[in-house]
Amino acid sequence: EKTQYQRESEARFRDLVDQAPDAIVVYDVDLDRLVDANAQAERLFGCDREELLNGPMERFYPPGLFDGKPAVELVREMVARALGGGQIVFDRTIRTMQGDLVRCEMRVVRLPAVERKLIRASFIDISERKRVEADLRVAAITFESQDGVMITDADLNILRVNRAFCEITGHDAEEVIGKTPRILKSRHHDRGFYEAMWSSIRDEGTWCGEIWNRRKNGEIYPGWLGVTAVKGSRGAVTHY
């Protein structure tokens, strides 16, 4: 009965591991190879479980140096830290069997075993998250350009302006957020000018041209304005 209970317990554990959303592998330190892996690991590394376990770990190391060290040296340091106890969490790039590089968040911990040194490593693919973070950094740098930038919602309420906008108009960001671009209106243009502008934005999604605006101190000045309508997944305008 005890043996049967142990087998059932191991079967339940195997089901939990196989159904886990993370890719999970078990590394035997003395054998220097993987001894177990779940279905997500097969998908991540691009091979079936048998192929994953029957081969050197170096297949999945990325080329080049990281922090001035080769991948094999970093793995040795990671294993040593895990054997010392506690869970280690960090970002690493792996190479799949197809040669693709995948950025992953890794969690490494020593498994309890009497006669073996076993390390469990779980992987979460964070490639998309890193790409989005990089895009946001680029967008932030672009936003703080030498051109004045204003972002409004679909109802033309100002959501954000950059430093160049404040320098050009004389308005602080706190003064304009929540208001509309009409605060810059110079009364230099007639109604037909604005109707033609918005007709172009509605039909083509953009408009560019010379416009006269008013600074905070009342000074009227000419500027070159570009307006772009930003649309959501359903085609409706979300921002300008």
C-alpha positions in Angstrom: 0.0 0.0 0.0 2.9 2.4 0.8 4.5 1.6 -2.5 1.2 2.2 -4.4 0.7 5.5 -2.5 4.2 6.6 -3.5 3.6 5.8 -7.1 0.3 7.7 -7.2 2.0 10.6 -5.5 4.7 10.6 -8.1 2.1 10.4 -10.9 0.3 13.4 -9.5 3.5 15.3 -9.2 4.4 14.5 -12.8 1.0 15.7 -14.0 1.5 19.0 -12.1 4.9 19.5 -13.6 3.7 18.7 -17.1 0.8 21.0 -16.8 2.8 23.9 -15.3 3.0 27.0 -17.5 6.7 27.3 -17.0 9.3 25.2 -18.8 11.0 23.0 -16.2 14.1 20.9 -16.4 16.1 19.0 -13.7 19.9 19.0 -13.9 22.1 16.3 -12.2 25.3 18.1 -11.2 27.4 14.9 -10.9 26.2 13.5 -14.3 26.4 17.0 -15.8 23.3 16.5 -17.8 19.5 17.0 -17.7 17.6 14.1 -16.2 14.0 15.4 -16.5 11.9 17.9 -18.4 8.2 18.8 -18.8 6.2 19.4 -22.0 6.7 23.2 -21.8 10.5 22.6 -21.9 10.1 20.6 -25.0 8.3 23.5 -26.7 10.8 26.1 -25.4 13.9 24.2 -26.4 12.4 23.0 -29.7 12.9 19.2 -29.3 11.2 16.2 -27.6 12.0 15.1 -24.1 14.3 12.2 -25.2 16.4 14.5 -27.4 16.4 17.1 -24.7 17.8 14.7 -22.0 20.3 12.9 -24.3 22.8 15.5 -25.1 25.2 18.1 -23.6 23.9 21.2 -21.9 26.2 23.3 -24.1 23.8 22.9 -27.0 21.5 25.5 -25.3 24.2 28.0 -24.3 24.1 31.2 -26.4 27.3 32.2 -28.2 29.5 35.1 -27.0 30.3 36.6 -23.7 27.9 37.8 -21.0 29.2 40.2 -18.4 32.6 39.4 -19.7 32.3 35.6 -19.1 31.4 32.6 -21.4 28.0 31.0 -20.8 29.5 27.8 -19.4 31.3 29.7 -16.6 28.1 31.6 -15.7 26.2 28.2 -15.5 28.8 26.8 -13.1 28.5 29.9 -10.9 24.7 29.6 -11.0 24.8 25.9 -10.0 27.2 26.6 -7.2 24.9 29.3 -5.8 21.9 27.0 -6.1 23.7 24.2 -4.3 24.4 26.6 -1.4 20.6 26.9 -0.8 17.8 29.3 -1.7 16.2 30.2 -5.0 18.0 32.3 -7.6 16.1 34.4 -10.1 17.7 36.1 -13.1 17.4 36.8 -16.8 19.3 34.7 -19.3 19.3 34.0 -23.0 19.0 30.4 -24.2 19.6 28.9 -27.6 17.0 26.5 -29.0 17.7 23.4 -31.1 16.8 25.5 -34.1 19.4 28.1 -33.2 16.9 30.8 -32.1 17.9 32.9 -29.1 15.1 33.3 -26.5 15.3 35.7 -23.5 14.0 33.9 -20.4 13.5 34.6 -16.7 15.1 31.7 -14.9 14.4 30.4 -11.4 16.9 27.9 -10.1 16.7 25.9 -6.8 18.2 22.7 -5.4 15.9 19.8 -5.1 15.9 17.7 -1.9 17.7 14.4 -2.6 19.7 12.2 -0.3 22.4 10.9 -2.6 22.1 13.2 -5.7 22.8 16.9 -6.4 19.7 17.9 -8.4 19.0 21.4 -9.6 15.5 22.4 -10.9 15.4 25.3 -13.4 12.2 26.9 -14.6 12.1 29.2 -17.6 9.6 31.9 -18.6 9.9 33.3 -22.1 10.1 37.1 -21.6 11.2 38.0 -25.1 8.0 39.9 -25.8 8.1 41.7 -22.5 11.7 42.8 -23.2 10.7 44.0 -26.7 7.9 46.1 -25.3 10.2 47.6 -22.7 12.7 48.5 -25.4 10.0 50.0 -27.5 8.9 52.1 -24.5 12.4 53.3 -23.9 12.7 54.3 -27.6 9.3 56.0 -27.4 10.3 57.9 -24.3 13.5 59.2 -26.0 11.6 60.1 -29.1 8.9 61.9 -27.1 11.6 64.1 -25.5 12.8 65.4 -28.9 13.5 69.0 -30.0 10.0 69.1 -31.5 7.1 70.1 -29.3 4.8 67.1 -28.8 1.3 67.0 -27.5 -0.8 63.9 -27.0 -4.6 64.2 -26.6 -7.4 61.7 -26.2 -10.1 61.2 -28.9 -12.0 64.2 -27.4 -8.9 66.4 -27.7 -8.3 66.6 -24.0 -4.5 67.0 -23.5 -3.0 64.0 -21.8 0.7 64.8 -22.1 3.2 67.3 -23.5 7.0 67.2 -23.7 9.6 69.7 -22.5 10.0 71.2 -26.0 6.3 72.0 -26.1 6.6 73.9 -22.9 9.6 75.8 -24.1 7.9 76.8 -27.4 4.5 77.8 -25.9 5.5 79.0 -22.5 3.0 76.8 -20.8 3.9 74.4 -18.0 2.6 70.8 -18.4 0.4 71.2 -15.4 -1.3 74.2 -17.0 -2.4 72.4 -20.2 -3.1 68.8 -19.1 -6.9 68.3 -19.2 -7.4 71.3 -21.5 -7.7 71.3 -25.3 -5.4 72.6 -28.0 -7.7 75.6 -28.2 -5.5 77.3 -25.6 -3.0 77.9 -28.4 -5.6 79.4 -30.8 -4.4 82.7 -32.3 -7.6 83.7 -34.2 -5.3 84.1 -37.2 -7.1 81.5 -39.2 -10.8 81.4 -40.3 -13.2 78.6 -39.8 -12.5 77.1 -43.2 -8.9 76.6 -42.3 -9.8 74.3 -39.4 -12.5 72.5 -41.3 -10.0 71.6 -44.1 -7.5 70.4 -41.4 -10.0 68.1 -39.7 -11.3 66.9 -43.0 -7.8 65.7 -43.9 -7.4 64.1 -40.5 -10.7 62.2 -40.8 -10.1 61.1 -44.4 -6.3 60.4 -44.4 -5.5 60.1 -40.7 -3.0 63.0 -40.8 -2.4 66.7 -41.6 0.7 68.8 -41.9 1.0 72.5 -42.5 1.9 76.0 -41.3 -0.2 77.4 -38.5 -0.1 80.5 -36.3 -0.4 79.8 -32.6 -0.4 81.9 -29.4 2.1 81.6 -26.6 1.2 81.9 -23.0 2.4 85.6 -22.9 0.1 86.4 -25.9 2.7 86.4 -28.6 1.6 85.0 -31.9 4.1 82.9 -33.8 4.1 80.7 -36.9 4.9 77.0 -36.6 4.9 73.8 -38.6 2.3 71.4 -37.2 1.7 67.7 -37.9 -1.4 66.0 -36.5 -1.8 62.2 -36.6 -4.8 60.2 -35.6 -4.0 57.1 -33.6 -6.5 54.3 -34.0 -7.2 51.2 -31.9 -7.6 47.6 -33.0 -11.2 48.2 -34.1 -10.4 51.3 -36.2 -11.7 53.9 -33.8 -9.6 57.0 -33.0 -8.1 56.7 -29.5 -5.6 59.6 -29.5 -4.1 62.5 -31.5 
